Amino acid sequence: MSDFQRADSEEPLSFKEAPRPPSDITVFGANCTLHGLSHIFLPGGVTLRRLLWAAAFSTSLSIFLLQVADRVIEYYQYPHVTILDEMDSPEMYFPAITLCNYNSFRKSQIRRNDLFWMAGSLAILKDSHKKGLLNLLDFNKYSPPPGYRVNTTEIMSRLGHQLEDMLLECKFRGETCSHKNFTPIYTRYGKCYTFNSGQDGNPLLTTLKGGTGNGLEIMLDIQQDEYLPVWGETDETSYEAGIKVQIHSQDEPPFIDQLGFGVAPGFQTFVSCQQQLLLYLPPPWGDCKSTPIDSEFFSTYSITACRIDCETRYLLENCDCRMVHMPGTSRVCTPEQYKDCADPALDFLVEKDNDYCVCETPCNMTRYGKELSMVKIPSKASAKYLAKKFNKTEQYIGDNILVLDIFFEALNYEKIEQKKAYEIAGLLGDIGGQMGLFIGASVLTILEIFDYLYEVKLSKRIRSNILYIFGGNTKIYVLMLLPHHKQTWSCVLFHSHMFNTQTLHIYAEFFSQTENTLFHLMVSSCGNTGSAPLCF
């Protein structure tokens, strides 16, 4: 007799309630470590106690989700904090010192050829200005020598103040130095000089102590008798006497016309410096530039390098030439182009066009804070001595001599650093704390939820493969498609259990010989245990 025939002759079964499968919500609620669920999902009907627990759990979950949303919003605002720290150092690199005379051209060195090309920019071509200079400024029958070509760079180099004439005394850390320790450089002031530039393979100088006498001390003669008379006003007209000084890092070019400070003759000026190391954050936490500089002139990005690069490109686009102080190999503007195009264009760019040159702050930069003080020189007691020493008059000493003393205040530097105020570790910590406080959960609790969802999905998947259920008094047969073997028909034998009188619930655990997998099955039937198929 076959199993199908024996099914009707079997004695009636004694049914008892089967254990619920893991995919059942009450089983999950009773075993989940999420606080409160075990009091909500219980067998039986709805009670006041279960409703109160459900309300408490919902409230706690809502507060938790609000806190999570607040923390996530805070994280995506990318806040940062600025930390100021003072760092000691056994020795420190001395900064680069760039200095320029306010007067760009020495009048004793100007030739007629120079005036022929430069008179327009010096405002000395008007008839009212020629009186008293007729011999030098009579260009009516003058023409440059045959083959003469104006060279703006050569003119500025030759007419500019020479440091060997200006520098009267020089000491660094108490040891004598000279003009050979300075590197010539061109700026908008013409020919200037940089001490400790680090160029041409020269090592950077260091200092081992703070305070006056442990840095650079120079005495300069600004040579006011070489200053050009002010015949009229131009964009380059200067009424000052003295030198312009900029203290900067060796990694950035001088931008002395914008960032320098003035030192007057007749005074000894003390400049106490403190190095500041600034570390900024790139986007989205900050707005510094972290990418390399896109320039054919500079390898290291700085704000001044960006400005000079931008100004150079602006003049090349508008004047088809560059100024002497600008980098590159393009043609240098002639004096006439300086007057007609370069100076007006650059002044317009600096003063009014703020959109063309947008230079971001570098993520790593060094600057020098300064405190200036000064005393009058010479004193009445030393005026005669200095006049005799330099073979000058006392009046000349008072009008032309200055002393500049630059030193570190102490062998320490300020480190100003931006740091992320809220990182991913802080976000996870806050979420974990709120999760534990309001719903008593952890990462493993989340894994339990995912495991439950997997059980539900697996149960639905097996249930969808059942094709036919039929049986007798003692046996129930299920005809189904085994997972991953859609072409295979199988008849699997189960033991059944009766849950109630209205609906047949079948919980079957079976072992598939084909899949070697243990499956859990819950089948709800709307029929009875007769030989007819069971609907579900």
Order of alpha helices (4+ residues) and beta strands (2+ residues): alpha-alpha-alpha-alpha-beta-beta-beta-alpha-alpha-alpha-alpha-alpha-beta-beta-beta-beta-beta-beta-beta-alpha-beta-beta-alpha-alpha-beta-alpha-alpha-beta-alpha-alpha-beta-beta-beta-beta-beta
